[in-house]
């Protein structure tokens, strides 16, 4: 979209309705701050110049969007019209369009924006309101039209009479203005009174209508796309709507999601076709899941790469990578910076942390492998631990290829177990083990015969 268009995103409002110390615009919907959904919709609609109006103390908003948008500060929360005035220098004296969007409307999409802009230009409007018809318009401003069907004004729900309350066409608080018309209307506002009116962009439209300028209304095809979020109940509703869109998109592309209503997938994830997602799964962040993967019930995958053919049962995987055709779980925990090779078995109640395990290795049950580099074809018996912490520093364990580590073994790092070695069950290994060796680190067994009889006689 090469035309001269800027978007002003209003993120300076108070946060009383959310009952939160966090700015409303950065509350998350499906893994992204609400305002990020709005910003991305603008960018995908081809608008490169995006201005975010923030409050004077909104450092948390700045932290999230630093480098993604240009900031304008509204020092006092005097309303939406005043917020646009704060950004006025960005469009003053220019020929072009100004799109004004609330930061708390995360479901808005690029198609709705693009079509509204095309409508605005096609009908040569000075201003265009994005509207929708809803079954229950309670709480929304109503669009008033004259006998010719033109927009005659907006009346807030609290000010509407009985007849106006029956109108179902609502104001989304999303607007497109010709820059020159917006400047004209702002000049005509009574700033003192407008500063007290939280919906004072309506005053801007009123000025344009009364001056005979053309104000149009674009119907959004999907009424949910203009939904605003004012409290946590509406945040939940927005999350449900967005989840349905996300999950439906994956299913259309060949992913079988067994229970869409209990599955949570954030927007940044990628999932290959013929993958099966069982109930109560959470897939978060920038996770990439390959083809023919089975993600078992109650699993959680965060910012991880899962390659083709992996089978996961009821496990947690965070900031890690799992190679092709490996099996994970049940009840396994892959902590950050774990890299699992191909055809690896990570079994029940196994924890991996900051470790790499090469192809064909098996860690079948009740074992902790942390801060370790493990070669190919290694077998861990039950109850093994890489002892990586001395109370002050972490150390690494190195295990070569084709090593067998017996049950209940402690490998006290830093230590190296070289290729083709065996470690006896119950050993505590503190020294390096040469290749093709058998390490035994336990005291010789002693049997005290007749010990029970002597114990009883001593009593």
N, C-alpha and C positions, 0 to 999 in steps of 0.2 A: 504494500500500500504506500505508494510514493507521495501521496497527498500530504499537505501540511496539517497533521493532526497531533494533538497532545492529549494525554489522559491525565486527569487529576484524581487521585485516589484519596478519599477522605478517611484518615486514620487517627484523627486527633480527638475524637469524642471521649466523653467520660465512660467509665466502666462499671457503673453502679449496678446495672441489671445482672451482670455476670457474677457479682459478689466474689471478685477475684482481685488479687494484687497484680495479676498479669494483664497487660493491655488486651482488650477484646480482639483486636485485629490479628493477634498472633496466637490465639487459641487454635488448636490443631483440628483439622478435618481430614481424616484419612491420611495422616502423616505430614500434612503441610499446614502452615499457618493460613488462616482464612484469607488474609490480604495477599498471600502468594498466589492463591487460586485466581484472585481478581487481576493481579499483575500479569500472570501468565496468559489469561484470557485476552488481555489487551495486547500483549506482545504477539500472540498467535494470530490476532486479527490484523497484524502488520503495523501496529503503532509502536514506534521506536522511542518516542519521547514520553516518558512516564514520570509524573511528579507525584510524590507522596506527601500529603500534609499531615504533620505529626504535632503532638503537643510538646510543650517546652521540656517536660520531664520524661518524654517517651524514649529513654535510652535503650530500652529493650527492643523497641521497634527498629531503631537505628541499627542495633547490633544484628538483627535478623536480615535486614534489607540493604546493608552497606554494600555499595557497588552494584546493586541491582536496580535502584531507582534514585532519582534526585529528590532531595528533601527540601521542604518548606516548613517553617515553624509557625504554628498558630499559638501565640503566647497565652492567649486567654480563650477558653472554649465558648465562643460567642455564637456558634451555630454554623450551619453548612454554607450559608451565603458569605459569612465573614471568612470561612476557610478558603473559599474560592478567591476572595479579595486578597488574601495572603499570598496566593499564587499568581496574582494578576500580571506581574511583570513577565511571566513566561508566555503570555499570549497577547499582551497589550500592543496595539498598533499592527498586528499581523493579520493577514488574510488566511483563514483556515478554520479548522473545527476544534472545539474543545469538548472532550468526553469527560463527564463527571460521574464517578462511580463510588459507592460506599465500600469501605474495606471489609465490611462484615456481610458481604453477599457472595459466599464462596462458590455457589453453583453456576454463576454466570459463565457462559462459554463463548468461544471466539465466533461461532456461527451466529449467535444472537447479536453480538456486537457488530459483526460485519454487515449483517442484513439490516440492522437498525441504521447504520451509517449510510448504506445504499438507499434506504427508504428516505432518509433525511435529505439526501442530495437529489434524488429523483423528483421529490415533490417540492423541492426548493424551499424547505422550511428554514425559519430563523432559529427555531428550537424544536427538538423532538424529545418527547417523554417515552421511555420504554414502559409499556403497560402490559397487563395480563388480566384475563377474566378468571375469577376463582369462585368456587362455591361458597366459601366462607370468608368474606372480606373484612371481618371484624379487626379493628385496629389499624387498618390501612386507610390512607387518603383515597378519596374517590375522584375519578375523572368526570368532570362536567362537560357536556357537549351542548352546542346550540342546535336549533332546528335543522341546520344544514349538515350536522354531524361533525362540525369543527370543534376543536378543544376550546372551551370557554373558561376553564379554570380547574383548580383542584381544591377540594374541601376536605379538611381533616376529619377523621372519624368522630372526634369529640365535638366538632362544630357542625356536624351534618344534621339536617332535619330528617324526619321520618322517610320522606321520599328519596332523599339522597342516600340514606342508609341502605336502601334497596338496590343501589347501583353496585354491580359486581366487577366493574372495570377498575383496577387499582393502580396507584402510583408506585413504581418500583424504587423511586429516588435515584434512578439512573437517567442521565440526560445527555443530549448532544446539542451543542450550541454553535452557531456561527460566532467566531471570536469577536467580530465587530458588534454583533447584537448583544453578546454577553457583557462587553465593556459598556455599551450604552445603558443596559439595564442596571448594572452595578452603580453607574453614576447617578441613577435616579432613585436608588434605595435611600431610605432614611436609616442610616447606619445605627443610630441609637436604638430605634425600635427594633430593627432587624437583629441587632445583637442580642436581644432578649428572646428571639423566636428561634427555637431549635430547628424548625423546618423552613428557614427563611429563603432557601432556594425557590420555594414556591412563590415568594414575593418577586423574585426575578422573572419568573414565568408570567406572573400577574402584570408586571410592568410591560412586558412584551405584548401580551394579549391586548391590554388597554391602549397601547400605542398603535394597534392595528397590524402588528407584525405576525407572520404566520407561525403558529405553533401546532405541531402535529403529534400524533401518538402512534407508536409502532407496537403492534401486538406481538408479544413473545409467544411462539408456538407452544413452548413448554412452560407452563406457569411456575413450575418449581425452579426454573433457571433464574428467577429474579428474587428468590426467597432471601430475606435478611435474617440475621441471627442476633437476637437481643438478649437471650438468656440461655441457660444450660439445657433447658428443654428443647429450644429451637436448635441448639448446637447438636443435640442428639438426633433431631429430625433431619438436619442437614447431612449428618454423617450417614444416616440410613439411606438417604436419597443418593448420595455420592457412592456409597458401597454398592448399591444396586447397579449403578452405571458401570463401575469398575468390574464387578464380578460378571455382569452380562457381557462386557467386552471380551474378557478372557474366554468365556464359554463359546462365544461366537467364533473365536479363533482356535477352537479345538481342545480347550482344557475342560476336563470333567470335574466340576465342583459338586460334590455329592450333597452338600447341605449349604446352599448359598446364604440362608438366614443366620447360620452360626459361623460363617467363615469371614475373617477380617483380612483384607489385602490392601496395603497402602499403594498409593498411586505410582510410586517410583519403581515398583517391581516389574520384572519380565518373567513370563512363564511360557515354556514351550508346549507344543501340541502333544496330545495324548498323555499328558501328565494328569494324574488323579489327585485331587485334594479332598481328603476325608474331613468329617465334621470337626468343628471347634479348632480349626487351624488358624494361626496368625502368621502372616507374611509381611514383614515390615521393612521400611527403608528402601535401599536400592538393591534389594535381593534379585539375583538372576537365577532362575530355575530352568533347567534344560528340558529335553523331551523325554517322554516315557518315565518320568519320575513319579514315585508314589510318596506323598507326604501324609503320613498316618495321623489319625485323630489326635487332637490335643497337642500337636507339635507347634513350636514357635521358631520361626526363622527370621533373623534380623541381619540386614546388610551382608548377606552371604551369597556365595556362588555354589550352586548345586548342579553338578554336571549330569549328562544324560544317563538314564537307567538307574539312578540311585534309589534306594528304598529306605525310608525313614519311618521309624515307629516311635511315636509318643516321646519326642526328644526336643531339646533346645539347642539351637545352633546360632551363634552370634559372631559376626565379623570373621567368618571362617570360610574355607573352601573344601568341598568334598568332590573327589574325582569320580570318574565314570564307574558305574556298576558296583559302587560300594554300598554297604548296608550300615545303618546307624540305628542303635537302640534295640529294644525299648529302654526308655528312661536314661538315655545318654545325654551328656552335657558337653558341647563343644564351645569352649570359651574363646575370647578374641585371639586372633592370630594363629589359629590352628589350620594346618593344611594337610588334608587327608588325600592319599593317592588313589589309584584305581584298584578296584576289587579288594578294598580293605574292609575288614569287619570290626565295627565298634559296637560292642554288645551292651548288655544291661548294666546299669549303674556304673558306667565308665565315664570318667571326666578327663577331657583333653584340654590343655591350656598352653598357648604359645609354643606349639610343638608341630613338627612335620613328621608324618608317617608315610613311608614310601609304599609302592604298590605291593599288594598281596599280604600285607601285615595283618595280624589278628590280635585284637585286644577284646577278649570275649566277655569278661564280666569282672565287676568289683575292683577296678584298677584305676589309678591316677597316673597320668603321663603329663607332666608339666615341664616347660622349659627344656625340651628334648628334641634331638634329631635322630629319627629312627629309620633304619634302612629297609630294604625289601625283604619280604618273606619272614619277618620276625613274628614270633609267637609269645605272647604274654600269658602266663598262667593266672589263675584267680588271685586277687588280693595283692597285686604288685603296686609299688609306689616308687616314683622317681622323687627322691628326697632333695628338693631344690633350694631350700631356704635354711640358712644357718642362724636366723634371728636378725641379721643385718643386711645380707646380700643374697640375691638369687644367683644360682649357678646352673649350668646346662649339663645334661646327660647326653652322651653320644653312643648310639647303638648301631653296629654295622649290619650287613645283610645276613639273613638266615641264622639269626641268633634265637636261642630258646631260653626264655626267662621263666624259671619255675615258680610255682605258687608261693605267695606270701614272701616275696623278695623285696628288699629295700635296696635301691641303687642310690647311694649317697653322692650327690654331685659336688664338685665336678668329677666325673668319672667316664671312662670310655670302655665299652664292651665291643671288642673287635669281631670281624666277620667269623661266622660259622662256629661260634662259641656257645657253651651251655652254662647256665647258672643253676645250681641246685636249689630245690625248694627250701624256703625258710632262711635263705642266706641274706646277710647284710653286707653288701659289696661296697668297699671304700677305696679300693685300688683298681687300676685299669686291669682288664682281662685280655690277655693276648689272643690272637686268632686261633681257632681250632683247639681251644682249651676248655676245660671243665672246671668252673670255679665253685668252691664249696666254702662257705663262710658261716659256720655254725659249730657249736661245741659238740663233741662226740657224746652220743647217748649213753647214759648210765642207768641201769635198772637196780633198784634197791630191793632185793628179795626179802620176803617175810616182813616188810616194813609195816604193814597194817597190824600184824600180830604184835610186833614190838611196841607199836604206838598204843595199842589197847592195853597192853600189860603195864606200860608206864603210867597210865591213868590210875 
